[in-house]
Amino acid sequence: MTVQEAEAASQRRRARGRTPLPPAPRDVPLTATFGDWYDLAASNLGAAQRRDSGGKRMLAGLVLLLGCLLGLGLATGPVLVLLGNGPDGEEADVASIVVGLLVLLGTLAWWFRYRRDWGRARRLRQAWALALRSPAVLALPSRAHAAGSGVDPERMHHFRARERVELEPYPGVKPVDGFSGLLDALRAILYPLVLAVGLLLVVVALDRDDLVEGAVALAPGLVLLVVGLLASVRAWRRLADGWVVVGLENDDRARWTGWRVLHGHEEPAATRPWWRRLNLVFLPVAVGGLVVVLARVASGPTTGVDGVAIGIGIVVVPILLVYGSFVVRMLAGRVRARGVEVAVRVLADDVPPLGPVVVSAGPAVLALGDTPALRPADGTAIALDGAALVSGVPHMLAARRHWLMLADGSQVPLVCADVRRLQRQAGSAGLRVL
């Protein structure tokens, strides 16, 4: 299947109505060539991406929000009167209660039916985005003819293009008729604002002395709070899925760049200055905390420590949770392996074997003394004479990946949270560190 055929099939499905979700990669038999599999993955990724990140979902969320606000707005006042909290002599409007509940329940019923396959669409989107990362797929033969669109699937994975003149700056599956990610970024910004407005309304409602006024303000606040919270979780989870894919692709570039350096296809890159190695992922969080602090300070003499503490907590708590988890894993690894040993976890490789040595996935210890060796928990020690250590890129929530490239061409992927100690001990043991 070529890119043009995939686009034509996608257009025919849309013409018949709602586009069906594609099957999972594990349920699809392998194609004859790697290029055919790439075209299939690009078409299916586009279909899953349209369902997972289309603009219609935002319109549906707006309909949900307006329907719930309307239903609760119609029913809240009469329910308070019915419970005896209205003005003296006022009678409850039962018709408004019935209409409000019907609108609310009808909106929720429509919503749950409309979103019934969203979870599967997100999982399929992630699966097809990673559909090239399989040893069986990467071992497929090359296609004899190039795609007419100018896309060269053989350059879409660094394993396939490792011996070419240079590596592509950004590999991966390019979805057919998919989305650029702008809507995902818009959701990640817009939905937390809805959540913040709902939280503010709830706080204001709980601060009211009058029960009726508080309940009238609480109803829309709860709707905005719940809808904003659930939507924000989905939006940020979608971004996290994208970060995982980009991180793995950057790992591929680091891995095969190291391989090219060891095989003489490329010169080692110069060490980047420290300011280019800074991780700025928490910068938006820091800006949000700073805005809260400045708003409290600008309020004048009424400034209290509560607002300042909240602003500082917005910055400190996420940093402690993320980086604290790495510190805990690093200390746990040092307890398991001391001295010249480094505790690691061997991973199952995602490319076809390049040498005779294959290490089973699981915990292991790198003994980086005078005779460096890798000692798996359930296998014999592997000598590391003439080996090199190639490190991948830092990950936000996962331990950094590394690869031991042995002298016979074999590769052993592993993860280790104690990166600096691993690299220092490997260099001291005579391994080339890239």
N, C-alpha and C positions, 0 to 999 in steps of 0.2 A: 504494500500500500504506500503510495507516494503522498507528499504533502497536499498536492492538488486533489487527489482522490479522497483524502481525509476531510478536506474542507467541503467537498461536494457532498459527502455522506452526512456531514454535520448540518449543511443547509437543508438537505432533504428531511432530516429528522425534525428540524425546527418548523418546516412547512407543515408537517402533520400535527403540530401541537407542541406540548411540553416536551422538551428534550429529555429522553431517559438517561439515567445515570449509567456510566460505563461499568463494566465488570472490574473486579480487582485484578491487579497484575498476576497474582498467583493462580487465578482461574483462567488465564489466557495462555494457550500453548505458544511456545516460542516460534518466531517467524524464521524464514530461511536465512535472512541476513541481519546484521546489526542495523543497517540503515532502515530496513522495513520495520524493525522493532521500535526504532526511534520515531518514525512517522506515526506508528500506532500509539506510542506513549504521548506524543505531542497532541494528537487528536483527542485522546481520552482525558488528558490533563486539562485541555481547554473546556471540555464538557463539564468536568467536575468543578473547575474553577468558576464557570458561569453560574452554576448552582450555588456554590459556596460564597461567592463574592459579588453577585450581581446587584445592580442598582435597585431591582424590584424588591430585594430583601429590605432595603432601607425604607422604601415606601410602605411595605407591609408592616414594618415596625412602627412607622408613624400612624398607620391605621389602628394598630393595636393600642398605641398610646392614647389616641383620640377617643377610641371606643371605650376604653376603661375609664378615662376621665369623664366622658359623657355619662356613662352608666352610674358611676359613683356620685357624680354631681347631681343627678336626678334623684338618687335614692337616699343620700346622706341626710338632707334636711328633714324629709318626712319620717325617716327612721328615728331621728332624735326626738321629734314630736311624739311619735308613737311610744317611745320609751319614757315619756314624761319630762323631757328636758326642754320643751319649747315654751313659748309664751302662754300665759294662762288663757284658756278658752280656745286655743287654736287646735284644729283637728288635723290629723295626719292625712295627707293625700296618698291614699293607697294605690291609686293608678300610677302615680309617679314612682312609687316603690317597685311595682310590678314591671313597668317599662324599663326602669333603670336596671333591675336585675336581669331582665331579658337581654338588654343591650350588652351588659357586662358578660353574661354567660355565653351569649351568641358570639361576641368578639373573641372570648377565650377559646370556644370550641373551634371557630374558624382558624384561629391562630395555631392551635396544636395540630390541626389537620394540615395546614399550609407548611408547617415546619417539620413534618414528620420524617423527612429524609435528610435534614441538614447535617446531623451527626455523621451519617454515612458519606455524604458529599465531602465533608472536611477530611475524613479518613482516606477517601479515594483520592482527593487532591494531593494529600501528603504522599500516599503510596505511589501515584503515578509521577510525582515530582522526583521520587527516588527510584524510579523503575529501571534506570540504567545501572544502579549500584548492586549488581548481582554477578557473581562469577560466571554463571551460565550465559547471561546476556552478553557480558564483555568478551566471552570466548566465541561468539557467533562470527561467521566469516564476513568479510567486507562485501558490500554491494558492488557489482561490476560497474554500474553507471551512477553518476551523481544525480542528486535531486534537481529538478528543473528550477526551483526557487532560489538556488544558490546556496542553500544550507548544506553544509557537509557534516553529516552525522558522525563521521569518523573523528571529527575534531570536537565533538561534544562531550568527551570524557578524556581526561588526561592520560589514562592508561592506554587508550587507543592511539593517542597522539604524542606519546612520550618520546618517540624517536624522530619527530618532525623538526623543522627548523626552529620553531618557537611554539610555546603553548598559548592557547587562546586565553585572553584575560578573564573571561567569565563563561565557564562551561555550563552545561545543564540542559534540561529539556525546555524547549521554547514552545509554549502552548499554542495550539492552533485556535485562533479566534477567542483568546482568553482575555485576561485583564492585566494591566500593568502593575497593579499594587497600589495605585493612588486611592482607590476606594477603601482598601484596607487601612491605609494611613489616616484617611479622613475619619473612618469609624473609631480608630484608636484615640483620636483627638476629640471628636464630637460626643461620643457616648459617656466618657467621664465627666463632661460638662453637664449632661443631663443628670448623671448621678449626683453631682455636687449641688445642682439646683434642688433636687429632691431631698437631699440631706438637709439643706438650709431650710426648706419648707417644714420638714418634720421638726427640726429644732425650734423654729418659730412657733409652730403649733403647740408643742409641748410646753412652751414658755407662756402661753396664754392662760390667764386666770379664768376666763369665761369658757365653760365646757363646750357650748355650741360653736363659738368662733374657733376654738381649737380644733374641734372635730371637722369643721368645714375646711380648714387649712390642712389638716392632717391627711384627708383622703387623697387629694392630688399629690401631696408630698410622698405618700407611700407608693402611689403608682409610679411616679418619676424615679423614686429610689429603687424599687424592685426592677423595673424595666431597665433603668440605667445600669444597675449592678450586673444583671444577667447579660446585657448587651456588651458591657465593658469586658466582662470575662471572656465572652466569645471573641471579641475584637482582639484582645491582647493574646489570647491563645492562638489565634490565626497568625499574628505577628511572630509569636514564638515558634510556630511551625516553619515560618519562612526563615527565621534566624537559624534554625537547625539545618535547613537545606543549604543556606548560604555558607554556614560554618563548615559543613562537610565538603562543599565544593572548594572552599579556601584550603581545607586540609588536603584535598587532592592536589591542588596546585603546589602546596609546600612539599608534599610527599614526592611527587614526580619531578619537581624541580631539584630536590635533593638527589633523586635517582639520576637525573641528567648530569648533575655536577660530578657524581661518582663515576659515571661512564664517559665523561669528557665531552658531552654534548653542550654544556653550558658552564660559564664561569660562576663561581660563588658570588652571591650578592654582598655588597658592602653592608656593614652593620648600621642600622638606622639610628639616628640620634634619639635620646631618651624621650624628647617631647613628641616624637612621632609614634612612640609605643604606648602612649597614654590611652587608657580606655575611657572614652567620653560617653558611654552608654547611660551613665547616671546624670548627665548634664540636664536633661529635661526635668528630672526629679528634683535636682538642686534648685533649678529656676522656680519650680512650684513652691518649694519651701521658702525660698527667698521672698517670693511675692507675698506669702502669708505673713512673714516677719515684718516686711516693710509696711504692709497694710496695718498691722497692729501698732507699729511704731508711729506711723503717720496719724493715727487716731488721737494723739495728744495725751493729756494727763491720765486718761482712762485706760492707758495701756497696761495690761496685766501680763503676768508670766504665763498664763494659759495659752494665749495665742502664740507667743514666742516659742513655747515648748512644743506646740503642735507643729509649727513651721520647722523647727529643728528635727522633730521626730519624723516628719515626712522625708527628710534627707537621711537621717542616721539609721532608722529602722531597716529600710531596704538594703542599705549597704552592709549592715551587720548580718542580716539574714543570708545574703549572697556570699560575701567574703568570709563570714564566720563559718559557713558550711565547708569552704575549702580549707580553712585552718583546722577544723575538726578532722577532716579526712587526711590532711597532711600529718597531723599528730598521731592519728591512728596508724598510719603507715609506718611512722618512725618507731612506734611501739612494737610492731610486728617484725621490723628489720632494723638492726642497729649497726653502727660502725660503717664498713664499706658496703653494706647491703642496702638495697632500696626495694621496698615492696611495690609491686606493680600488678596489674590485671591484664592478662593476655586476651585479646579479642579475636573473634573469628574473622578472617580476612574477607574482604568484599571484592577481590579480584582473583583471577585464576592463579594458581601457584607458579612462581617464577624460579623455584629451585626445589631441591629434594627434601628440605626440612619444613615440616608443618607441625606447629605446636597447638595442642588442644587449648581451647578457651578456658580461662579460669585464673585463680590467683597464682602468682609466681614471685620469685625473688631474683633480683639482679645482683649477683656478687661481683662487685667492681673493684677487686683487689689486684694482686699481681697477675693472677690468671682469671680474667673476667669470664663469667659464665652466666647463663640464664637457667635457673632451677625451677621448673614448673612443679606444682604441688603434686601432680600425679604422673610424672614422667622423668626421664633421665636428663641430666644436665647437658646443656648445649654450649660448647665452647664459642667464645666471641672473638677469637683471634682474627684481626683484620676487618672487624665489623665496623659499621658506622651507625650513629643515632641521628635520625631525622625527626624533628619536632614539628607538629602542626600548629595551627593558630589557637590562641586562647578562646575558650568558650564561656558563655555567660553563666550557664547553670551546670555544665558538665565538666568533668576532668579533661585535661588536655591530652590529645592523642599523640603518640610517638610511634616510630617504626625502627626496629632493628634490621638493618640491611647487612646480611651476612656475606662472607667472602665468596660463597658458592652461588650467590644470586638470590637465595631465599630471603623472605621478608617476614618479620614477626610484628604484627600490630599490637600495641598495648596502650594502656592509659595509666597515668600517674599524677596525683595531685601535687606531689613534692617536686615541682619542675626544676627549680634552681639546684636542689641537691642532686637530682638525677643527672642533669647536664654537667655539673661540676665533677661528680664522681666518675661519670663516663669519660670526660676529658682527661682526668687524672689516670684512668686505667688504660689510656692509649686509644680509645675509640675516637673516631672522627665525628665531631658534633656539628650538625648543620641545622 
